[in-house]
Amino acid sequence: MALTVRFPLGQRAFRRRRGLREAARRRPSDYGRARVPWEAAFLAAKAFVRYRRRGGEQSAPLPDFFIGAHAAVGDLTLLTRDASHHRTHFPTVGLATPDA
């Protein structure tokens, strides 16, 4: 099952998984990890089927479908630069965007 990882704001990208594991071990309160609920996985699959029926070309669900579905069932706000994707597939999800 896919996982969602929350990073502290301002954190630079990690080049290797080991860097993330070490940072999380040093400051566990700054990092969170939650399993994607079955309800979110189901919603992601339904959104992906709609995407394909509308002519989407990807053959496997994109991570954005799981992220959007997880936010939808968890009543979470997403920080994203791709607002149109999330508004199309998950219209109930609150979005925080650079242009907002």
Order of alpha helices (4+ residues) and beta strands (2+ residues): beta-alpha-beta-alpha-alpha-beta-alpha-beta
